[in-house]
Amino acid sequence: MTIRFSILFLSIFAISFTAQSAEPLLGEGKEEKTDSCLFREGEDGYDLWLRYARVENESLLKLYRERLKKITLNPSTPTLQAVKSELLIALDGMLAIEPEFIDSGYQSSGVVIGLPEKFPDINVHVSKEELNLLGNEGFIIRETKDKSLIVTANTDIGLLYGVFRLLNTIQQEQALSEINIIEAPKTKIRILNHWDNLDRNVERGYAGFSLWDWFRLPDVIHQRYIDYARANASIGINGTVLTNVNANAQILTPVYLEKVAALADAFRPYGLKVYLTARFSAPIDLGKLPVADPLDPQVQEWWNKKVEEIYTYVPDFGGFLVKANSEGQPGPQDYKRSHAEGANMLADAVAPHGGIVMWRAFVYDQNVPEDRTKQAYNEFKPLDGVFRDNVIVQVKNGPLDFQPREPFHPLFGALEESNLMMEFQITQEYLGFSTHLVYLAPLFEECLQADTHAKGQGTTVAKSIDGSLHGQKLTGIAGVSNIGTDRNWTGHPFGQANWYAFGRMAWDPYLASERIADEWIKMTFTKDPAFVKPVTEMMLNSREACVNYMTPLGLHHIMARGHHHGPGPWVSGGRPDWTALYYHRANTDSIGFNRTSSGSNATGQYFKPVAEIFDDINTCPEEYLLWFHRVPWDYKMKSGNTLWNEMALHYQKGVEDVRNMQKTWNFMESFIDKERFMYVKSLLQIQEREAVWWRNSCLLYFQTFSNMPLPEGVEESYKPLEFYLKINEIYMPGHH
Ligand code: GCW
């Protein structure tokens, strides 16, 4: 293995680890200068946005080298050793220098990385008030009057985040002179949720198997674990739930806890805390108790003991994520207890250790005769204020289930006295798996910027989750991970952008998608504007393209049954709320779900005037039309088209948008490595074929109700509806 590998590996884990995998380190690779740009041969995407490519601008390169050749940093803790290792890798890659490190002393005109308590000179350049703003994770990067560059914070983790930001600035080739960044994350818990099973299958995972090699743990610590932690730290992600919310109680047994502890040790220097999912019936499954009733003292006692045991393995264990009484999972309602009673029982067990409970609001029951999208609000709104302080209710962005487009969840803004966090899905369960290029930041942004009107105009969803609306102390954003054992981590090279964007928006929910795309492209591919500009545009349009070829105008949940791959607007039979018919309700007159006050009244769960805007067909945004309204096929849309024509044109546009993405990409060949170029090109081919599949299937099927011809400009399908009805994919990834 290389020198750099050993520096990173051995310095942080000097004593504990014996095994090394053969993975090259992030940021490694052979460089080659071509006509148009600098790139490496044989890139496979493993390096993510931490490629640390050589700085191209010669004068900047000179300045950076001059500036960073001497760094004051005392690597006295594992986190600061990680900082040093990262600097070595990054500066070798970007500047081809190995800086001289000095343990102590303040050097004007040099770089100083440290806590003010360790480097009192820093206090001259940074005020107490500023430090107070930083909290435990914020940082300051500042060029001082004496031209030194300081990176400071209140904690080592703050320093780590600061250094990653500094490196990010260099990666983007931005000037360091007069740099002055003061930042602290706007949410406390920024966490990936892995839906990983102990057999290494990943529920809704499309990038191979689970990263966690349980069989070889705790002895083998793959380099990939460290690189995973580095990648997360580089974007401020500070937590990871290792296991699936459809939980297996085995993870709570000593055999597994030892393995969990090894992962926690590997992640700790990077500020990444480990959390687990708690199967609510664990006291029965493992403890042989007759019940798991949260009000039964024996049950509480069992959890108290279990939690104590967990903390002996992982002293800084983060806590539990729980899916209860939803889709067949056990929960407190099995004993006629409320979600709050269940959550509080676990919260009391982890509280003495500083742990938290993330309790999911994704609950619905086919036996409840109520519109599925209303059930979470109905359950949780009455419990507002009853949850313990260390419970945080985790709410999906929309009221149904991670569709290409949903209105925001009505619980945002509505829980005033309970902690509430966002759950986004990074893995593309309903957006084309890992074969479709769909940049999700616009979806995240649309939700975060939606105005709940909870306290008048401007009370956005973002404000309801960062604590600024109701003053909640515990805040957070979770993302269902899209990571697996695929060499490039996420299956689709552009899936990496969704991991990156999630982290950036969890840190700052007010960031714009465009800025994030721009950063990511520059670090992942090249800084050449002739590449960055068109690719940014392609990314920004990609989510709308997907909505158009899958579920335009508020259609939802019309994917194939079970695995959700491809169209299935005809899916019927079995549990109604798992069929497409339940959601689109098409007949020869109309299509759509009446969720207005004359229907299920889901609109009534929103604050005014949002409720009224959604309720009235004339004011309801057309992108949510069929979500909230039942609409005749010949209804006149704002464009003047009938609903049918408008729908058909949207499907057609979706296909054309993908074709335009292909055209854009084909122009990009000379800017980047052949490997990633070709891979994305092939994936776009799949996406185009599947967009056509979606368009044809949906239009042929809905046409049997509308009985109207396709408008001009919409391509006819060569194949009949029967062809599409017969497609029966059995072995799809992510489905068990
Ligand atoms: O999106 C649905 C998925 C299930 C998932 C569930 C959930 C983990 O189809 O696979 O289960 O949501 O969020 O709990």
Boltz pocket constraint, residues with backbone or C-beta under 6 A from the ligand:
constraints:
  - pocket:
      binder: B
      contacts: [[A, 195], [A, 203], [A, 204], [A, 245], [A, 246], [A, 323], [A, 327], [A, 362], [A, 401], [A, 402], [A, 429], [A, 562]]
      max_distance: 6.0
